[in-house]
Structures are given as structure tokens and as C-alpha cells.
Amino acid sequence: MSDERLEKGLANRKAVLGEAHVERSFAKAGTFATPWQDFVTRTAWHDVWNDETLPWKTRSMIVLTITTAMHREEEFKLHLPPALKNGVTLEELRALLMQCAVYAGVPAANAAFRWVREVLGDEADALGRPGDG
């Protein structure tokens, strides 16, 4: 019997996070946590990410916002490169983090700014300062 939700979820998950990450996640799960990986793949990556109401760029921005607010460094760093691939610009990323500071707290946004530098390095500085022509 085909599990269409799992298959489509896997395709979405691999498209966003990369095949290597997804394969590692399942390999590290072992038999105990494989049902968890299946659940995450069906629910998050099929039922949510497959819903065309919001484009992937918007979904990526939501994930970065939530992971900043909840101080989930590992998940933020995992989703940052795919967010850029999904069309989030550095300018939008900076604005997102500034707004997170207002609603989730300066320490949360401060950490996320640091995580951006850790993941992107000098690429993060390509944007320049606001107002620089």
C-alpha cells in the first residue's frame, strides 16, 4: 500500500532541508524513533508545507520567526539556508529579526542575529546598513 502523504512529505522535506539531512534524520532515528520521523514527515512536510495557501517563502519566514522567539538555535540554523533558497532576502531577514526583538524580546533576536553570522559568515554583510546606497 502506497503512503502518498509520506512520499509527498519526504519530497517536500528533501526539497527544503536537503536529501542528506533527511536521510541522516531517518538513519539516526533507529527503529524506536522511525514512527516519529514518519509522523513529522506526514504532518509537517505534507499536511502543512504541501498546503498551497502560503508560499514556501512565507512558511520559511514563519519558521525563522518562531525558532527565534523560542530560542531554538539548531532549528533556526537548519532552516536559514533553505529560507534564502525559498526567496527570503537578507533585507527581509533583518527586518524579521528586528520585529522579533519587539515581540519576542531583544535577547532572542540578538541570538538570532548571531546565528545568521555563524551560518552565513561574511555573506550576511552583503546587504550593508540600512540607508547605505
N, C-alpha and C positions, 0 to 999 in steps of 0.2 A: 504494500500500500504506500502510495506516494504521500509525503508530508509537504504539501505546497507551501504552507506558512514557514516551515523550517528552511526549505530550499530558497524561497524568495528572501527570507530574513538573512540567510547566510550570504546571499549575493549582495544585499544592501550593506551588511556589516563589513564584508570584504572590500566593497567599493569605498566605504568611508574610512575604515581603520587600516586597511591593507590585509592581504591574504596571510602574510607571515604572522601578524598579530593574532588573527582569528585562529589559525592553526595552532599557535602556541597556547592560546587560551583553552582550546579543547584538549590538547595534549597534556597540559598541566592539571586539567580537571580530574583525570582518572575516572574510574567507574563511579565513585561517590558523588562527584560534582558534575558529571556529564548531564544529568537531568536539569541542573541549574543552568548550564550553558545553553541547553536546548530551550529552556524557558525564556532566558534573556533574549536569545536569538528570535524566537517566535514573537514574543511580546514587544520588546523594544524595537528590534530591527525589522520586523514585518508589520505588526499591528500599528506601531507609531510611525516609524520612519517611512513606511510604504504609503501612508496616508498623504495624498497629494494636496491636502488643504494648505499645508505650509511647505514652502520650498526648503530644500536641504540647507541652503544658506541661513535661513531663519532658524531652522532647528539647531544648526551649529552655534548660532549666537545665543540661543536659549541655553544650550548645554554649557557654554562658557560662562554665562551669567550665573547659572545655578551652581556650577562647580566652584566659581569664585566665592559666591555667598556662603557656601557650605565648607569652604576651605578644603576642597578635595584636589590636592595638588596633582596626584598621579593621573586622575581622570582629566583634569584640565590640560595637562601636558600631552596626554594621549589624543585629545580632541583638537588641540590647537593647529597642527599642520593640516588635518582634514578640513578645518573651518576655512583656512586660507584657500585650500583647493576648491572648496564649495563657494568661493567668491567673497568671503569676508575680507575687507581691506584692512590694512594697518590703521587707517584713519578711523574706520568703524570699530575696530578692536579697542583702540584707545578711548573712544567715546563710550563704548560699552563698559570699560573698566572704570571710567570716571563716574558714570551713573551708578555702578555697583558701589562705589565709595559712599555715595549719598544714601543708598537704601540698605546696603549690607554692612557698611562700616569701612572706615579707612584702612584698618589692618587687613581686611580681606582683599580689598583692591590693591593695596601695597604688595601683598604677597603675589597676587596675580601678575602685576607689572614685573616683578622679579622673575616669575615663571616664564613670562614671554621672553625675557632676555636669556634665560637659561636654555630655552628651546630654540629661539631664532638667532641668538647672538647679535652680530652687527647688522643683520638683515632688519632687525627691529628699528634701527636708527635710520633706515632709508626714507622714512616718512618725514623726518625733520620735526621741528617745533611748530605748533600752531601759529599761523601768521607768516611763516617763512615762505617767501615766494618762490 
